[in-house]
Structure formats: C-alpha cells, structure tokens
Amino acid sequence: MFAGGRGDFIEKYLEPLGHWHALGWNVASFDWRGQGGSRGSIVGGNFTDFDPLVGDCAELLAAWRAETPGPHVAIAHSMGGHLLLRAIAERGAQLDAAVLVAPMLGINTGRTAPRLLRWTVRLIAALGGRDRRSWKETSPGTTTGRIRRANLTSCEDRYGDELWWKEREPGFHLGAPSWGWLDGAFRSTSRHTPEALRSVTTPILILATPRDRLVSPPAILRAAELLPNAELAIFETAAHEILREADPVRLEALGRIDAFLDEHARS
C-alpha cells in the first residue's frame, strides 16, 4: 500500500508503483480526502484536524489486510508517512513492515524557532485566518516557482510530469496550505511523543535528506532513535521528493527499500 503526501495523487507515483509491481508486489494506493480523485467534505485537502485521516488510514489498512494475502507492507511519503506512523502507534494498524519517505514528523520552520512559529500560526488561525492561504502561489517560471521545484526535486522531467497532470486535471492542484492546515499539522505532529514512538514495534525504514526544506530533518533523526525497530537511510543530495529525484538518488532509494522489504516482508 502506498500513501502520498499533501497535494499528491496516485498518478504522480506511477513510476515507483510500477517498479514494485514488476518485482511481484500486489500494489495498491489511494488519494487522501480532497486530493487527486478523492472527493468529500474536505475541499482541497485543507483540513484543520488530522484525526479523521488517521482513522481513514487505519480503517483502509484493516480492510486491505482482510482482502489480500500477506505479507502486508506500507510505503508512505511526507504527510502520508506522518499519518501512517500515527495509525500504527495510536490505532494499532498491523503491518509486516513500513517505509516512511521524508515523513512529516515535524514542520521545517527554517530560521524561526519552532515554538514561535507554532504560536504565530495558531494566532493567525484563531484571528480569522484559518481558511486563508499561508502564502501566494506563483507560476513555475518565476523565482518562487523555481524555488518550489528545487525544494521538491532536482529532476526537471519528473517535476514537469507533476505539472502536466495538474494541467490535465485542474482539481489535482491544491495550492498552498491554509493557516488552519498548518495549525493542524503542528498539533498532529506533536502526537509523535517519545512514549508513542517507543511503543511502535513494526520494522520501519526511514528515508530522509538533510536538505529537506518542508519537513524537519532533526525531528526525523529523533524519531529514528526512539523507534525500537527502525533503520535510517540518509540521502545527502536529495530534495524532499526522494522517490521522484534524479535517477542516481531515486534508484538508490528504491534499492534500499527493496532490500529492506526482502529482509522483513517476503513470503
């Protein structure tokens, strides 16, 4: 089972999904509420409470396990990695192994102290900014657009593939997150307490990069130390979307995942 991050959609990850299918895995994936082809009460993925998504993840995994033969493994990127880890720790989601790719275990606050930014976000949301976008979207050809691409991947072709899908399916483009989403993300990631992480016995591989500008590399390192059965793979030159990076990084990451699954979850 594969789960993407905020703003992702199944089509964006057809390449790695095809890779695992070719290796003999029965591959499944889904779009989170309000993302990709999924519709519902949360428009554009700008939810302010992540708990329903944790429940969605746990219930989907339980149904999937009941309908398919094992072993059962899940691979999740960014926000998806955060929600998957919460589903395991809080809802008892059962897996033979899990892979978290650049998981959102904390928000990258840049040079701003995390506590200060968290309270600033909470204040803006409380003062009526909950549904407002946290920054202004710009076109790919602008300086801001080029920065966005560099923060996601160094591979222009794979970034162009994402833009192609968004042009073909305008509903796939979520835009910048709202202040309410950021407030909810801070509250949700705070659930990854040392006690919660130490309770997770599932074999977990974490892929991360110190160059990540979206999620917090220090939070990932802390979690890797606390999870009792975790392995950590660092990709020094990658941006946030490790599985959509240029081939030298992407193929190394896929190889590391394949070896981990061979060790922990091959029937």
Stockholm file with secondary structure:
# STOCKHOLM 1.0

chainA/1-267         MFAGGRGDFIEKYLEPLGHWHALGWNVASFDWRGQGGSRGSIVGGNFTDFDPLVGDCAELLAAWRAETPGPHVAIAHSMGGHLLLRAIAERGAQLDAAVLVAPMLGINTGRTAPRLLRWTVRLIAALGGRDRRSWKETSPGTTTGRIRRANLTSCEDRYGDELWWKEREPGFHLGAPSWGWLDGAFRSTSRHTPEALRSVTTPILILATPRDRLVSPPAILRAAELLPNAELAIFETAAHEILREADPVRLEALGRIDAFLDEHARS
#=GR chainA/1-267 SS CEECCTTCCGGGGHHHHHHHHHTTCCCCEECCTTSTTCCSSSGGGCCSCCHHHHHHHHHHHHHHHHHSCSCCEEEEETHHHHHHHHHHHHHCCCCSEEEEESCCSSBCCTTSCHHHHHHHHHHHIIIIITTSBSSCCCCTTSHHHHHHHHHHCSCHHHHHHHHHHHHHCGGGCCCSCBHHHHHHHHHHHTTCCHHHHHTCCSCEEEEECTTCSSBCHHHHHHHHHHSTTEEEEECTTCCSCGGGSCHHHHHHHHHHHHHHHHHHSCC
#=GC SS_cons         CEECCTTCCGGGGHHHHHHHHHTTCCCCEECCTTSTTCCSSSGGGCCSCCHHHHHHHHHHHHHHHHHSCSCCEEEEETHHHHHHHHHHHHHCCCCSEEEEESCCSSBCCTTSCHHHHHHHHHHHIIIIITTSBSSCCCCTTSHHHHHHHHHHCSCHHHHHHHHHHHHHCGGGCCCSCBHHHHHHHHHHHTTCCHHHHHTCCSCEEEEECTTCSSBCHHHHHHHHHHSTTEEEEECTTCCSCGGGSCHHHHHHHHHHHHHHHHHHSCC
//
